[in-house]
Amino acid sequence: MLPGVVYFYEQEEMKMEPRSNQSSKPAGSQRTNQKQKKEKNICPVYKKCGACQLLHMDYAAQLRYKKEQVQTLLKPYGKLEGMIGMDAPEHYRHKVHAVFGRDARGNVISGVYKEGTHIIVPVENCLLENEKADAIIQTIRGMLKSFKIKVYDEDTDYGLLRHVLVRVGYKTGQIMVVLVLRSPILPSKNNFVKALRKEHPEITTVIVNVNDKSTSMVLGEKEQVIYGPRYIEDELCGMKFKISPRSFYQVNPRQTELLYQKAIEYAELSGRETVLDAYCGTGTIGMIAATRAGKVIGVELNKDAVRDAVAGAKQNQVGNIRFYQGDAGAFMTSMADAGEKVDVVLMDPPRTGSSETFLSALVKLKPKKVVYVSCNPETLARDLKYLCGKGYRMRKGVGVDMFPFTKHVEVIIMMRLVEK
Ligand SMILES: C[S@@+](CC[C@H](N)C(=O)[O-])C[C@H]1O[C@@H](n2cnc3c(N)ncnc32)[C@H](O)[C@@H]1O
């Protein structure tokens, strides 16, 4: 058992039970009332927001439920070791996004979009979100009137402030605030920063991001730093990483350390291997692997993330890693065409999973081992089916609960190429 985490192994497997069913079994409507009361006590916007699909279960039941779901999907390929949970599963999101608007009475509100809509559900404190980040968002909301900053209205395309994004460094405590505006000018920007930092001196950088498009994307292309260095730094598994506003960085850093440790354990590196870190983001997994491998090649589509990765390698003095910016599928294909040799592929694609171009190039490259980190077990199962049809076999797998109270889960699989 790992210290400080809830770890469900096979022998602890039980049938999933919603929290309300585990007590003294009150009858029908009484039970429903109790369940609704509990949900409301934990979160007043539980039903409206829709993000916490598993809030009605206690945490142990959530882990069992997630494990069952993943195991069912992966059954044709192999068995899951367990589901690694958190000992304190609240307030784990270190990246918090709030959308700003007005309610029906014209009051300024900030919160989240109701799932699948652009209706804003006001949120004061969220069970999932870092509490400091929530407090900063409330402070900004309170400052808008005195700075004469109007919130943006999608229907009329009028107003300035669309979103606020806050990122909090897990180990460093550094904080980034990104103000997403409809147009580039923030009135009295220096005084705004001064007033904000007076309330929250731990803020280390403030950035204005301009999003002038009618889009569901939060961040636009243009950025202007109005305070600090444009990035925050954080530490994971003993290494420092730079994080820019648009770079991917796992939202739950406490669990990320466990996720990365498992990925490295599954890679079983001896110190001589050539490792490919595909979909590498800011190069986190690759840099940790580099200390145990011959050399590492990282590939990532997002330019800002690659820039952060290169800076991170320099800062951590990792000399045996190179990063390439581009589509991972195209990159793998050119590697396969050039007859390059790769021993281990670490891959961590987005929710959509990998592409057929990537997978067919992987099959040509014939790495002995593939460690697949997935935030969507359905696309993982699809890609596993493809790779198992081409000679790979799942040898190990484990779930990591990166997103307590929600239906989402992270899974790591290790596959080996079976020699014929
Ligand atoms: C789930 S994140 C993983 C990042 C990194 N491994 C980590 O743990 O922080 C997926 C990454 O894939 C990148 N990405 C998405 N599509 C890509 C593609 N076609 N080629 C390369 N990278 C891509 C995204 O920008 C993102 O950084």
The ligand as an SDF file (V2000), in Angstrom:
LIG
                    3D

 27 29  0  0  0  0  0  0  0  0999 V2000
   -3.1870   14.4520  -21.9240 C   0  0  0  0  0  0  0  0  0  0  0  0
   -2.0050   15.6530  -22.4250 S   0  0  0  0  0  0  0  0  0  0  0  0
   -0.5210   14.9160  -21.8360 C   0  0  0  0  0  0  0  0  0  0  0  0
    0.6440   15.8160  -21.6280 C   0  0  0  0  0  0  0  0  0  0  0  0
    1.7910   15.2970  -20.7710 C   0  0  0  0  0  0  0  0  0  0  0  0
    2.1190   13.9260  -21.0290 N   0  0  0  0  0  0  0  0  0  0  0  0
    1.5140   15.5150  -19.2940 C   0  0  0  0  0  0  0  0  0  0  0  0
    1.3380   14.5530  -18.5340 O   0  0  0  0  0  0  0  0  0  0  0  0
    1.4600   16.6830  -18.8720 O   0  0  0  0  0  0  0  0  0  0  0  0
   -2.0030   15.4450  -24.1300 C   0  0  0  0  0  0  0  0  0  0  0  0
   -1.0510   16.3380  -24.8940 C   0  0  0  0  0  0  0  0  0  0  0  0
   -1.1220   15.9840  -26.2740 O   0  0  0  0  0  0  0  0  0  0  0  0
   -0.9630   17.1550  -27.0530 C   0  0  0  0  0  0  0  0  0  0  0  0
   -1.4890   16.8190  -28.3860 N   0  0  0  0  0  0  0  0  0  0  0  0
   -2.7710   16.7980  -28.8120 C   0  0  0  0  0  0  0  0  0  0  0  0
   -2.8290   16.3680  -30.0880 N   0  0  0  0  0  0  0  0  0  0  0  0
   -1.5630   16.0900  -30.4810 C   0  0  0  0  0  0  0  0  0  0  0  0
   -0.9910   15.5990  -31.6840 C   0  0  0  0  0  0  0  0  0  0  0  0
   -1.7400   15.3150  -32.7430 N   0  0  0  0  0  0  0  0  0  0  0  0
    0.3600   15.4370  -31.7300 N   0  0  0  0  0  0  0  0  0  0  0  0
    1.1380   15.7330  -30.6520 C   0  0  0  0  0  0  0  0  0  0  0  0
    0.6420   16.2010  -29.4890 N   0  0  0  0  0  0  0  0  0  0  0  0
   -0.6910   16.3870  -29.4020 C   0  0  0  0  0  0  0  0  0  0  0  0
   -1.7140   18.2160  -26.2690 C   0  0  0  0  0  0  0  0  0  0  0  0
   -1.2850   19.5180  -26.6180 O   0  0  0  0  0  0  0  0  0  0  0  0
   -1.3480   17.8410  -24.8230 C   0  0  0  0  0  0  0  0  0  0  0  0
   -0.1980   18.5290  -24.4040 O   0  0  0  0  0  0  0  0  0  0  0  0
  1  2  1  0
  2  3  1  0
  2 10  1  0
  3  4  1  0
  4  5  1  0
  5  6  1  0
  5  7  1  0
  7  8  2  0
  7  9  1  0
 10 11  1  0
 11 12  1  0
 11 26  1  0
 12 13  1  0
 13 14  1  0
 13 24  1  0
 14 15  1  0
 14 23  1  0
 15 16  2  0
 16 17  1  0
 17 18  1  0
 17 23  2  0
 18 19  1  0
 18 20  2  0
 20 21  1  0
 21 22  2  0
 22 23  1  0
 24 25  1  0
 24 26  1  0
 26 27  1  0
M  CHG  2   2   1   9  -1
M  END
$$$$
